Amino acid sequence: MNQDTLPLHNFPQSNSVEEQIAELQKITDYEIREWPIEVLVDKFTNGRETDTSEIFIPDYQREMVWTAKQQSRFIESILIRLPVPFIFAADVGSGDRAGSLEIIDGSQRLRTLDNFLSGRLRLENLVRLTAANGLRFSDFAKPRQLRFKRSTVRVIELTEQADEQARREMFDRLNSGGTKLTSMEVRRGVEDGPFMKLITECAGRQLFKDMVPLSDRNAKRKEYEELALRYFAYANNYKAFQKSVDQFLTEYLKERNEHATNGELEAMSAEFHRALEFVRQHFSNGFKREGYNTVTRIRFEAIAVGVTLALRAQPELQPANVTAWLDSPEFIKHTRSDASNSRPKLINRIHYVRDHLLNKDVEEDPDTDLVEASANADAPDDEPDQQELFV
């Protein structure tokens, strides 16, 4: 008998693997359904305003970010009967929404169908069904409207045995393998907890939005949450940063979700607000550079974290002549695009702000010279740190 034909009981590890697979499959049982578009949209919209709709999009999902062109392309695919991706949903097993279906993947497609049927979407930039460019749903002939509403969309429905953890893991696996979501959108969907709630609350503050204006697109893609997370992670742990911004932020978020106390979260919230108020009062251009209408992530981090560290050292700080160094060639060098992803450069730009506010010599990281001498010192970030935050 060769090894391939030996019974499983001769391999204890195989037994444990099979047991674990069987157990995990219990929470990922699913059914494939085909929903007529009219029924799918009705179950999504009927009761939506009162959170009683049968199909709903959870708050960890991103908002509508597809452009009219992307939405039109999806509708075109349905009209000419091209295959479209499955929608993934889960039967909520308990709680206020027990029995409802939570959308795990497909929120953009579902919203697009709603926009089209309601008349909010006018088709544009179609390259195959060109005769439909400029049309809304109501502009189509009645027979075509009926056929469209009867067209079906396949839905993978996880059974009620899939608890919230399983649903979030499914969300992570469906979205972290490609580039469909920003890092912050994925974190928001996977790392729920008290610190994540603080991030969301800070991101919604009007003072923050006034100080760092964003385009609607960047705001919808959770850029405010990204900046708030970066602020807290660097303000409280910047010296632990090594190379990967994405990994550093995610690990900090997980740790604070698990261990931060209510008192710590309240103190962090107050410190964030105080830093914004300080910049508003003492920096004539806020976080922006003189003559610019945009703010880079690097500049925001350097100023916000540097201000926080200075206030920790001198709570009653009243700085003098901030403009003299804030718009200097030296600070611009610290916050330009090639200054992003090394620990010494991160530390140096934060210290530059902190120490100028405290009116003392700037404390540089001892490894600065080594980094400057290395042509490959700066590894590419998971997302460009110099992403412009459009006004």
RODOFI-894727 format. One record per residue (C-alpha): x, z, y; residue number from 1. Coordinates in nm, 3 decimals, always signed. Each point is the difference from the previous one (the first is absolute). Example, Ala and Ser with C-alpha at 12.3 -4.5 7.8 and 13.67 -1.06 7.14 Angstrom:
BEGIN
<atom u="+1.230" w="+0.780" v="-0.450" resi="1"/>
<atom u="+0.137" w="-0.066" v="+0.344" resi="2"/>
END
This chain:
BEGIN
<atom u="+0.000" w="+0.000" v="+0.000" resi="1"/>
<atom u="+0.155" w="-0.102" v="+0.332" resi="2"/>
<atom u="-0.027" w="+0.206" v="+0.315" resi="3"/>
<atom u="-0.275" w="-0.220" v="+0.147" resi="4"/>
<atom u="-0.236" w="+0.086" v="-0.286" resi="5"/>
<atom u="+0.053" w="+0.376" v="-0.003" resi="6"/>
<atom u="-0.322" w="+0.197" v="+0.070" resi="7"/>
<atom u="-0.041" w="+0.159" v="+0.342" resi="8"/>
<atom u="+0.011" w="+0.353" v="-0.140" resi="9"/>
<atom u="+0.371" w="-0.051" v="-0.070" resi="10"/>
<atom u="+0.054" w="-0.031" v="+0.376" resi="11"/>
<atom u="-0.120" w="+0.314" v="+0.184" resi="12"/>
<atom u="+0.069" w="-0.161" v="+0.338" resi="13"/>
<atom u="-0.228" w="-0.291" v="-0.087" resi="14"/>
<atom u="-0.277" w="+0.243" v="-0.083" resi="15"/>
<atom u="+0.032" w="+0.170" v="+0.338" resi="16"/>
<atom u="+0.004" w="-0.336" v="+0.180" resi="17"/>
<atom u="-0.316" w="-0.112" v="-0.179" resi="18"/>
<atom u="-0.173" w="+0.328" v="+0.079" resi="19"/>
<atom u="+0.093" w="-0.028" v="+0.367" resi="20"/>
<atom u="-0.119" w="-0.362" v="+0.018" resi="21"/>
<atom u="-0.333" w="+0.096" v="-0.158" resi="22"/>
<atom u="-0.044" w="+0.287" v="+0.245" resi="23"/>
<atom u="+0.087" w="-0.209" v="+0.304" resi="24"/>
<atom u="-0.229" w="-0.283" v="-0.108" resi="25"/>
<atom u="-0.292" w="+0.241" v="+0.010" resi="26"/>
<atom u="+0.028" w="+0.027" v="+0.378" resi="27"/>
<atom u="+0.050" w="-0.373" v="+0.055" resi="28"/>
<atom u="-0.292" w="-0.134" v="-0.203" resi="29"/>
<atom u="-0.168" w="-0.283" v="+0.186" resi="30"/>
<atom u="-0.270" w="-0.262" v="-0.013" resi="31"/>
<atom u="+0.003" w="-0.349" v="+0.147" resi="32"/>
<atom u="-0.312" w="-0.083" v="+0.199" resi="33"/>
<atom u="-0.108" w="-0.312" v="+0.186" resi="34"/>
<atom u="-0.191" w="+0.083" v="+0.316" resi="35"/>
<atom u="-0.194" w="-0.258" v="+0.202" resi="36"/>
<atom u="+0.145" w="+0.002" v="+0.351" resi="37"/>
<atom u="-0.337" w="+0.088" v="+0.156" resi="38"/>
<atom u="-0.038" w="+0.304" v="-0.228" resi="39"/>
<atom u="+0.361" w="+0.110" v="+0.051" resi="40"/>
<atom u="-0.027" w="-0.013" v="+0.380" resi="41"/>
<atom u="-0.340" w="+0.171" v="-0.002" resi="42"/>
<atom u="+0.135" w="+0.289" v="-0.207" resi="43"/>
<atom u="+0.289" w="+0.027" v="+0.250" resi="44"/>
<atom u="-0.205" w="-0.014" v="+0.321" resi="45"/>
<atom u="-0.326" w="+0.176" v="-0.095" resi="46"/>
<atom u="+0.060" w="+0.363" v="+0.098" resi="47"/>
<atom u="+0.349" w="-0.060" v="+0.139" resi="48"/>
<atom u="-0.071" w="+0.171" v="+0.332" resi="49"/>
<atom u="-0.109" w="+0.321" v="-0.176" resi="50"/>
<atom u="+0.269" w="-0.008" v="-0.272" resi="51"/>
<atom u="-0.263" w="-0.054" v="-0.269" resi="52"/>
<atom u="+0.078" w="-0.361" v="-0.098" resi="53"/>
<atom u="+0.044" w="-0.065" v="-0.371" resi="54"/>
<atom u="+0.331" w="-0.180" v="+0.061" resi="55"/>
<atom u="+0.238" w="+0.144" v="+0.258" resi="56"/>
<atom u="+0.355" w="-0.035" v="+0.131" resi="57"/>
<atom u="+0.185" w="+0.336" v="+0.002" resi="58"/>
<atom u="+0.179" w="+0.119" v="+0.312" resi="59"/>
<atom u="+0.346" w="-0.050" v="-0.150" resi="60"/>
<atom u="-0.056" w="-0.376" v="-0.003" resi="61"/>
<atom u="+0.123" w="-0.209" v="+0.291" resi="62"/>
<atom u="-0.245" w="-0.129" v="+0.256" resi="63"/>
<atom u="-0.089" w="-0.366" v="+0.039" resi="64"/>
<atom u="+0.331" w="-0.177" v="+0.067" resi="65"/>
<atom u="-0.068" w="-0.349" v="-0.130" resi="66"/>
<atom u="-0.007" w="-0.261" v="+0.274" resi="67"/>
<atom u="-0.291" w="-0.242" v="+0.036" resi="68"/>
<atom u="+0.222" w="-0.263" v="-0.162" resi="69"/>
<atom u="+0.062" w="+0.220" v="-0.306" resi="70"/>
<atom u="-0.368" w="+0.085" v="-0.028" resi="71"/>
<atom u="-0.097" w="-0.365" v="+0.033" resi="72"/>
<atom u="+0.240" w="-0.099" v="-0.276" resi="73"/>
<atom u="-0.157" w="+0.255" v="-0.234" resi="74"/>
<atom u="-0.353" w="-0.125" v="+0.076" resi="75"/>
<atom u="+0.118" w="-0.358" v="-0.051" resi="76"/>
<atom u="+0.129" w="+0.091" v="-0.345" resi="77"/>
<atom u="-0.343" w="+0.130" v="-0.097" resi="78"/>
<atom u="-0.184" w="-0.299" v="+0.146" resi="79"/>
<atom u="+0.210" w="-0.251" v="-0.197" resi="80"/>
<atom u="+0.010" w="+0.223" v="-0.309" resi="81"/>
<atom u="+0.370" w="+0.080" v="-0.007" resi="82"/>
<atom u="+0.094" w="+0.319" v="-0.190" resi="83"/>
<atom u="+0.022" w="+0.314" v="+0.214" resi="84"/>
<atom u="+0.165" w="+0.332" v="-0.093" resi="85"/>
<atom u="-0.195" w="+0.278" v="-0.168" resi="86"/>
<atom u="-0.127" w="+0.292" v="+0.205" resi="87"/>
<atom u="+0.098" w="+0.338" v="-0.146" resi="88"/>
<atom u="-0.245" w="+0.288" v="+0.033" resi="89"/>
<atom u="-0.046" w="+0.343" v="-0.159" resi="90"/>
<atom u="-0.310" w="+0.195" v="-0.093" resi="91"/>
<atom u="+0.020" w="+0.331" v="+0.188" resi="92"/>
<atom u="-0.060" w="+0.261" v="-0.268" resi="93"/>
<atom u="-0.088" w="+0.304" v="+0.212" resi="94"/>
<atom u="-0.058" w="+0.127" v="+0.352" resi="95"/>
<atom u="-0.226" w="-0.124" v="+0.277" resi="96"/>
<atom u="+0.053" w="-0.364" v="-0.096" resi="97"/>
<atom u="-0.033" w="+0.039" v="-0.378" resi="98"/>
<atom u="-0.115" w="-0.325" v="-0.159" resi="99"/>
<atom u="+0.111" w="-0.212" v="+0.296" resi="100"/>
<atom u="+0.276" w="-0.260" v="-0.027" resi="101"/>
<atom u="+0.320" w="+0.059" v="+0.198" resi="102"/>
<atom u="+0.192" w="-0.317" v="+0.086" resi="103"/>
<atom u="+0.361" w="+0.032" v="-0.113" resi="104"/>
<atom u="+0.115" w="-0.355" v="+0.070" resi="105"/>
<atom u="-0.196" w="-0.274" v="+0.175" resi="106"/>
<atom u="-0.115" w="+0.162" v="+0.324" resi="107"/>
<atom u="+0.106" w="-0.303" v="+0.206" resi="108"/>
<atom u="-0.196" w="-0.237" v="-0.227" resi="109"/>
<atom u="-0.309" w="+0.219" v="+0.003" resi="110"/>
<atom u="+0.008" w="+0.034" v="+0.379" resi="111"/>
<atom u="+0.048" w="-0.376" v="+0.031" resi="112"/>
<atom u="-0.311" w="-0.067" v="-0.209" resi="113"/>
<atom u="-0.193" w="+0.242" v="+0.222" resi="114"/>
<atom u="+0.132" w="-0.167" v="+0.317" resi="115"/>
<atom u="-0.098" w="-0.344" v="-0.126" resi="116"/>
<atom u="-0.352" w="+0.085" v="-0.115" resi="117"/>
<atom u="-0.070" w="+0.196" v="+0.320" resi="118"/>
<atom u="+0.111" w="-0.288" v="+0.220" resi="119"/>
<atom u="+0.300" w="+0.177" v="+0.152" resi="120"/>
<atom u="+0.246" w="-0.247" v="-0.154" resi="121"/>
<atom u="+0.029" w="-0.358" v="+0.122" resi="122"/>
<atom u="+0.207" w="-0.211" v="-0.241" resi="123"/>
<atom u="+0.322" w="-0.144" v="+0.139" resi="124"/>
<atom u="+0.323" w="-0.173" v="-0.103" resi="125"/>
<atom u="-0.143" w="-0.122" v="-0.330" resi="126"/>
<atom u="+0.227" w="-0.269" v="-0.146" resi="127"/>
<atom u="-0.217" w="-0.112" v="-0.295" resi="128"/>
<atom u="-0.360" w="+0.060" v="+0.104" resi="129"/>
<atom u="+0.070" w="-0.131" v="+0.349" resi="130"/>
<atom u="-0.365" w="-0.087" v="+0.071" resi="131"/>
<atom u="-0.081" w="+0.373" v="-0.003" resi="132"/>
<atom u="+0.239" w="+0.088" v="+0.282" resi="133"/>
<atom u="-0.189" w="+0.170" v="+0.282" resi="134"/>
<atom u="-0.299" w="+0.094" v="-0.216" resi="135"/>
<atom u="-0.155" w="+0.340" v="-0.057" resi="136"/>
<atom u="-0.202" w="+0.086" v="-0.310" resi="137"/>
<atom u="-0.328" w="-0.074" v="+0.178" resi="138"/>
<atom u="+0.123" w="-0.352" v="+0.084" resi="139"/>
<atom u="+0.007" w="-0.103" v="-0.367" resi="140"/>
<atom u="-0.302" w="-0.165" v="-0.160" resi="141"/>
<atom u="-0.240" w="+0.243" v="-0.165" resi="142"/>
<atom u="+0.082" w="-0.117" v="-0.355" resi="143"/>
<atom u="+0.371" w="+0.058" v="+0.061" resi="144"/>
<atom u="-0.071" w="+0.349" v="+0.138" resi="145"/>
<atom u="-0.195" w="+0.086" v="-0.315" resi="146"/>
<atom u="+0.273" w="-0.133" v="-0.227" resi="147"/>
<atom u="+0.267" w="+0.190" v="+0.190" resi="148"/>
<atom u="-0.192" w="+0.328" v="-0.025" resi="149"/>
<atom u="-0.045" w="-0.058" v="-0.375" resi="150"/>
<atom u="+0.373" w="-0.067" v="-0.050" resi="151"/>
<atom u="+0.160" w="+0.282" v="-0.194" resi="152"/>
<atom u="+0.309" w="+0.208" v="+0.058" resi="153"/>
<atom u="+0.163" w="+0.177" v="-0.291" resi="154"/>
<atom u="+0.044" w="+0.374" v="+0.034" resi="155"/>
<atom u="+0.222" w="+0.216" v="-0.221" resi="156"/>
<atom u="-0.190" w="+0.329" v="-0.013" resi="157"/>
<atom u="+0.183" w="+0.314" v="-0.116" resi="158"/>
<atom u="-0.233" w="+0.245" v="-0.171" resi="159"/>
<atom u="-0.086" w="+0.344" v="+0.130" resi="160"/>
<atom u="+0.281" w="+0.148" v="-0.212" resi="161"/>
<atom u="+0.248" w="-0.129" v="+0.259" resi="162"/>
<atom u="+0.046" w="+0.297" v="+0.233" resi="163"/>
<atom u="+0.134" w="-0.018" v="+0.357" resi="164"/>
<atom u="+0.361" w="+0.018" v="-0.117" resi="165"/>
<atom u="-0.056" w="-0.295" v="-0.234" resi="166"/>
<atom u="-0.170" w="-0.200" v="+0.275" resi="167"/>
<atom u="+0.286" w="+0.062" v="+0.242" resi="168"/>
<atom u="+0.257" w="-0.090" v="-0.264" resi="169"/>
<atom u="-0.187" w="-0.325" v="-0.062" resi="170"/>
<atom u="+0.003" w="-0.066" v="+0.377" resi="171"/>
<atom u="+0.376" w="+0.061" v="+0.006" resi="172"/>
<atom u="+0.072" w="-0.230" v="-0.293" resi="173"/>
<atom u="-0.216" w="-0.279" v="+0.138" resi="174"/>
<atom u="+0.154" w="+0.012" v="+0.347" resi="175"/>
<atom u="+0.360" w="+0.116" v="-0.027" resi="176"/>
<atom u="+0.121" w="-0.297" v="-0.202" resi="177"/>
<atom u="-0.032" w="-0.251" v="+0.284" resi="178"/>
<atom u="-0.001" w="-0.014" v="+0.378" resi="179"/>
<atom u="-0.373" w="+0.014" v="+0.060" resi="180"/>
<atom u="+0.007" w="+0.350" v="+0.149" resi="181"/>
<atom u="+0.240" w="+0.168" v="+0.239" resi="182"/>
<atom u="+0.189" w="+0.301" v="-0.134" resi="183"/>
<atom u="-0.221" w="+0.231" v="+0.203" resi="184"/>
<atom u="-0.318" w="-0.158" v="-0.135" resi="185"/>
<atom u="+0.123" w="+0.060" v="-0.355" resi="186"/>
<atom u="+0.103" w="+0.360" v="+0.079" resi="187"/>
<atom u="-0.338" w="+0.066" v="+0.154" resi="188"/>
<atom u="-0.168" w="-0.120" v="-0.314" resi="189"/>
<atom u="+0.215" w="+0.198" v="-0.243" resi="190"/>
<atom u="+0.128" w="+0.314" v="+0.172" resi="191"/>
<atom u="-0.312" w="+0.185" v="+0.107" resi="192"/>
<atom u="+0.035" w="+0.361" v="+0.112" resi="193"/>
<atom u="+0.001" w="+0.236" v="+0.300" resi="194"/>
<atom u="+0.308" w="-0.152" v="+0.161" resi="195"/>
<atom u="-0.141" w="-0.350" v="-0.037" resi="196"/>
<atom u="-0.312" w="+0.125" v="+0.177" resi="197"/>
<atom u="+0.218" w="+0.128" v="+0.284" resi="198"/>
<atom u="+0.171" w="-0.340" v="+0.025" resi="199"/>
<atom u="-0.339" w="-0.170" v="+0.024" resi="200"/>
<atom u="-0.121" w="+0.246" v="+0.264" resi="201"/>
<atom u="+0.313" w="-0.043" v="+0.212" resi="202"/>
<atom u="-0.021" w="-0.378" v="-0.030" resi="203"/>
<atom u="-0.349" w="+0.009" v="+0.149" resi="204"/>
<atom u="+0.088" w="+0.199" v="+0.311" resi="205"/>
<atom u="-0.068" w="-0.183" v="+0.323" resi="206"/>
<atom u="+0.318" w="+0.129" v="+0.166" resi="207"/>
<atom u="+0.207" w="-0.152" v="-0.281" resi="208"/>
<atom u="-0.179" w="-0.333" v="+0.034" resi="209"/>
<atom u="+0.045" w="+0.006" v="+0.378" resi="210"/>
<atom u="+0.373" w="+0.073" v="-0.032" resi="211"/>
<atom u="+0.060" w="-0.257" v="-0.274" resi="212"/>
<atom u="-0.249" w="-0.288" v="+0.043" resi="213"/>
<atom u="-0.035" w="-0.224" v="-0.305" resi="214"/>
<atom u="-0.169" w="-0.327" v="-0.075" resi="215"/>
<atom u="-0.326" w="+0.031" v="-0.192" resi="216"/>
<atom u="+0.171" w="-0.153" v="-0.304" resi="217"/>
<atom u="+0.286" w="+0.253" v="-0.008" resi="218"/>
<atom u="-0.241" w="+0.287" v="+0.059" resi="219"/>
<atom u="-0.219" w="-0.114" v="-0.289" resi="220"/>
<atom u="+0.306" w="-0.023" v="-0.222" resi="221"/>
<atom u="+0.066" w="+0.372" v="+0.056" resi="222"/>
<atom u="+0.296" w="-0.032" v="+0.234" resi="223"/>
<atom u="-0.106" w="+0.315" v="+0.187" resi="224"/>
<atom u="+0.007" w="+0.190" v="-0.331" resi="225"/>
<atom u="+0.340" w="-0.151" v="-0.076" resi="226"/>
<atom u="+0.142" w="+0.117" v="+0.335" resi="227"/>
<atom u="-0.149" w="+0.348" v="-0.035" resi="228"/>
<atom u="+0.150" w="+0.038" v="-0.348" resi="229"/>
<atom u="+0.339" w="-0.117" v="+0.124" resi="230"/>
<atom u="-0.016" w="+0.250" v="+0.284" resi="231"/>
<atom u="-0.067" w="+0.297" v="-0.228" resi="232"/>
<atom u="+0.246" w="-0.106" v="-0.269" resi="233"/>
<atom u="+0.287" w="-0.053" v="+0.243" resi="234"/>
<atom u="-0.081" w="+0.296" v="+0.225" resi="235"/>
<atom u="+0.010" w="+0.236" v="-0.297" resi="236"/>
<atom u="+0.242" w="-0.163" v="-0.243" resi="237"/>
<atom u="+0.200" w="-0.276" v="+0.169" resi="238"/>
<atom u="+0.337" w="+0.122" v="-0.125" resi="239"/>
<atom u="-0.118" w="-0.049" v="-0.360" resi="240"/>
<atom u="-0.060" w="-0.372" v="+0.055" resi="241"/>
<atom u="+0.229" w="-0.233" v="-0.191" resi="242"/>
<atom u="-0.085" w="-0.370" v="-0.031" resi="243"/>
<atom u="-0.357" w="-0.089" v="-0.094" resi="244"/>
<atom u="-0.248" w="+0.077" v="+0.276" resi="245"/>
<atom u="-0.294" w="-0.075" v="-0.228" resi="246"/>
<atom u="+0.115" w="+0.238" v="-0.272" resi="247"/>
<atom u="+0.094" w="+0.271" v="+0.250" resi="248"/>
<atom u="-0.342" w="-0.009" v="+0.167" resi="249"/>
<atom u="-0.194" w="-0.006" v="-0.325" resi="250"/>
<atom u="+0.193" w="+0.293" v="-0.147" resi="251"/>
<atom u="-0.050" w="+0.203" v="+0.318" resi="252"/>
<atom u="-0.373" w="-0.077" v="-0.002" resi="253"/>
<atom u="-0.031" w="+0.112" v="-0.364" resi="254"/>
<atom u="+0.192" w="+0.322" v="+0.062" resi="255"/>
<atom u="-0.205" w="+0.098" v="+0.306" resi="256"/>
<atom u="-0.327" w="-0.087" v="-0.172" resi="257"/>
<atom u="+0.091" w="+0.239" v="-0.281" resi="258"/>
<atom u="+0.163" w="+0.287" v="+0.186" resi="259"/>
<atom u="-0.096" w="+0.011" v="+0.370" resi="260"/>
<atom u="-0.211" w="+0.300" v="+0.095" resi="261"/>
<atom u="-0.287" w="-0.012" v="+0.247" resi="262"/>
<atom u="+0.212" w="+0.189" v="+0.251" resi="263"/>
<atom u="+0.284" w="-0.252" v="-0.033" resi="264"/>
<atom u="-0.235" w="-0.293" v="+0.042" resi="265"/>
<atom u="-0.151" w="+0.153" v="+0.314" resi="266"/>
<atom u="+0.348" w="+0.055" v="+0.145" resi="267"/>
<atom u="+0.099" w="-0.360" v="-0.080" resi="268"/>
<atom u="-0.315" w="-0.129" v="+0.167" resi="269"/>
<atom u="+0.068" w="+0.199" v="+0.315" resi="270"/>
<atom u="+0.364" w="-0.111" v="+0.012" resi="271"/>
<atom u="-0.100" w="-0.365" v="-0.031" resi="272"/>
<atom u="-0.239" w="+0.035" v="+0.293" resi="273"/>
<atom u="+0.259" w="+0.184" v="+0.205" resi="274"/>
<atom u="+0.257" w="-0.278" v="-0.050" resi="275"/>
<atom u="-0.249" w="-0.263" v="+0.115" resi="276"/>
<atom u="-0.092" w="+0.203" v="+0.307" resi="277"/>
<atom u="+0.367" w="+0.053" v="+0.087" resi="278"/>
<atom u="+0.070" w="-0.375" v="-0.016" resi="279"/>
<atom u="-0.311" w="-0.072" v="+0.206" resi="280"/>
<atom u="+0.110" w="+0.244" v="+0.271" resi="281"/>
<atom u="+0.373" w="-0.072" v="+0.019" resi="282"/>
<atom u="+0.057" w="-0.360" v="-0.118" resi="283"/>
<atom u="-0.128" w="-0.247" v="+0.259" resi="284"/>
<atom u="-0.043" w="-0.280" v="-0.256" resi="285"/>
<atom u="-0.101" w="+0.223" v="-0.289" resi="286"/>
<atom u="+0.151" w="-0.135" v="-0.320" resi="287"/>
<atom u="+0.043" w="-0.349" v="+0.142" resi="288"/>
<atom u="+0.321" w="-0.144" v="+0.138" resi="289"/>
<atom u="+0.000" w="-0.100" v="+0.366" resi="290"/>
<atom u="-0.147" w="-0.347" v="+0.038" resi="291"/>
<atom u="-0.138" w="-0.018" v="-0.353" resi="292"/>
<atom u="-0.356" w="+0.019" v="-0.129" resi="293"/>
<atom u="+0.099" w="+0.085" v="-0.357" resi="294"/>
<atom u="+0.141" w="+0.302" v="-0.179" resi="295"/>
<atom u="+0.219" w="-0.021" v="-0.309" resi="296"/>
<atom u="-0.022" w="+0.252" v="-0.281" resi="297"/>
<atom u="+0.364" w="+0.096" v="+0.057" resi="298"/>
<atom u="-0.050" w="+0.075" v="+0.368" resi="299"/>
<atom u="-0.316" w="+0.200" v="-0.070" resi="300"/>
<atom u="+0.180" w="+0.207" v="-0.267" resi="301"/>
<atom u="+0.304" w="+0.067" v="+0.216" resi="302"/>
<atom u="-0.200" w="+0.116" v="+0.301" resi="303"/>
<atom u="-0.275" w="+0.193" v="-0.179" resi="304"/>
<atom u="+0.232" w="+0.183" v="-0.239" resi="305"/>
<atom u="+0.273" w="+0.053" v="+0.261" resi="306"/>
<atom u="-0.256" w="+0.154" v="+0.236" resi="307"/>
<atom u="-0.129" w="+0.229" v="-0.275" resi="308"/>
<atom u="+0.347" w="+0.127" v="-0.089" resi="309"/>
<atom u="+0.080" w="+0.061" v="+0.366" resi="310"/>
<atom u="-0.324" w="+0.197" v="+0.049" resi="311"/>
<atom u="+0.081" w="+0.211" v="-0.304" resi="312"/>
<atom u="+0.329" w="+0.092" v="+0.166" resi="313"/>
<atom u="-0.148" w="+0.049" v="+0.349" resi="314"/>
<atom u="-0.380" w="+0.042" v="-0.003" resi="315"/>
<atom u="-0.018" w="+0.006" v="+0.381" resi="316"/>
<atom u="+0.220" w="-0.309" v="+0.041" resi="317"/>
<atom u="-0.028" w="-0.189" v="+0.330" resi="318"/>
<atom u="+0.222" w="-0.310" v="-0.029" resi="319"/>
<atom u="+0.166" w="-0.172" v="+0.292" resi="320"/>
<atom u="+0.062" w="-0.372" v="+0.057" resi="321"/>
<atom u="-0.124" w="-0.120" v="-0.338" resi="322"/>
<atom u="-0.001" w="-0.366" v="+0.108" resi="323"/>
<atom u="+0.378" w="+0.002" v="+0.058" resi="324"/>
<atom u="+0.077" w="+0.024" v="-0.371" resi="325"/>
<atom u="-0.326" w="-0.116" v="-0.159" resi="326"/>
<atom u="+0.045" w="-0.361" v="+0.112" resi="327"/>
<atom u="+0.379" w="+0.001" v="-0.023" resi="328"/>
<atom u="+0.189" w="-0.260" v="-0.207" resi="329"/>
<atom u="+0.116" w="+0.283" v="-0.226" resi="330"/>
<atom u="-0.352" w="+0.108" v="-0.096" resi="331"/>
<atom u="-0.108" w="-0.363" v="-0.040" resi="332"/>
<atom u="+0.291" w="-0.039" v="-0.244" resi="333"/>
<atom u="-0.122" w="+0.304" v="-0.191" resi="334"/>
<atom u="-0.349" w="-0.148" v="-0.034" resi="335"/>
<atom u="+0.064" w="-0.369" v="-0.058" resi="336"/>
<atom u="-0.092" w="-0.179" v="-0.323" resi="337"/>
<atom u="+0.334" w="+0.049" v="-0.180" resi="338"/>
<atom u="-0.016" w="+0.377" v="+0.061" resi="339"/>
<atom u="-0.276" w="+0.067" v="-0.248" resi="340"/>
<atom u="+0.097" w="+0.098" v="-0.350" resi="341"/>
<atom u="+0.293" w="+0.234" v="-0.026" resi="342"/>
<atom u="-0.001" w="+0.376" v="+0.012" resi="343"/>
<atom u="+0.269" w="+0.028" v="+0.273" resi="344"/>
<atom u="-0.179" w="-0.247" v="+0.228" resi="345"/>
<atom u="-0.332" w="+0.177" v="-0.047" resi="346"/>
<atom u="+0.160" w="+0.336" v="+0.082" resi="347"/>
<atom u="+0.191" w="-0.138" v="+0.298" resi="348"/>
<atom u="-0.300" w="-0.155" v="+0.173" resi="349"/>
<atom u="-0.206" w="+0.316" v="-0.048" resi="350"/>
<atom u="+0.288" w="+0.217" v="+0.126" resi="351"/>
<atom u="+0.052" w="-0.235" v="+0.293" resi="352"/>
<atom u="-0.347" w="+0.083" v="+0.131" resi="353"/>
<atom u="+0.011" w="+0.367" v="-0.095" resi="354"/>
<atom u="+0.339" w="+0.069" v="+0.157" resi="355"/>
<atom u="-0.061" w="-0.196" v="+0.319" resi="356"/>
<atom u="-0.319" w="+0.197" v="+0.053" resi="357"/>
<atom u="+0.197" w="+0.320" v="-0.055" resi="358"/>
<atom u="+0.274" w="-0.127" v="+0.236" resi="359"/>
<atom u="+0.284" w="+0.039" v="-0.249" resi="360"/>
<atom u="+0.250" w="-0.222" v="-0.179" resi="361"/>
<atom u="-0.158" w="-0.211" v="-0.270" resi="362"/>
<atom u="+0.069" w="+0.129" v="-0.350" resi="363"/>
<atom u="+0.081" w="-0.300" v="-0.218" resi="364"/>
<atom u="-0.018" w="-0.016" v="-0.377" resi="365"/>
<atom u="+0.352" w="+0.028" v="-0.150" resi="366"/>
<atom u="-0.054" w="-0.306" v="-0.219" resi="367"/>
<atom u="-0.065" w="-0.232" v="+0.295" resi="368"/>
<atom u="+0.343" w="-0.164" v="-0.009" resi="369"/>
<atom u="-0.029" w="-0.071" v="-0.372" resi="370"/>
<atom u="-0.332" w="-0.169" v="+0.050" resi="371"/>
<atom u="+0.123" w="-0.209" v="+0.291" resi="372"/>
<atom u="+0.295" w="-0.116" v="-0.212" resi="373"/>
<atom u="-0.219" w="-0.113" v="-0.289" resi="374"/>
<atom u="-0.152" w="-0.345" v="+0.024" resi="375"/>
<atom u="-0.267" w="+0.093" v="-0.251" resi="376"/>
<atom u="-0.084" w="+0.343" v="+0.133" resi="377"/>
<atom u="-0.356" w="-0.080" v="+0.095" resi="378"/>
<atom u="-0.222" w="-0.079" v="-0.295" resi="379"/>
<atom u="-0.320" w="-0.191" v="+0.070" resi="380"/>
<atom u="-0.301" w="+0.220" v="+0.049" resi="381"/>
<atom u="-0.320" w="-0.022" v="-0.204" resi="382"/>
<atom u="-0.164" w="-0.114" v="+0.324" resi="383"/>
<atom u="+0.193" w="-0.101" v="+0.314" resi="384"/>
<atom u="+0.057" w="+0.299" v="+0.223" resi="385"/>
<atom u="+0.000" w="-0.229" v="+0.302" resi="386"/>
<atom u="-0.357" w="-0.114" v="-0.059" resi="387"/>
<atom u="-0.152" w="-0.046" v="+0.342" resi="388"/>
<atom u="-0.310" w="+0.198" v="+0.077" resi="389"/>
<atom u="-0.193" w="-0.255" v="+0.201" resi="390"/>
<atom u="-0.195" w="+0.113" v="+0.302" resi="391"/>
END
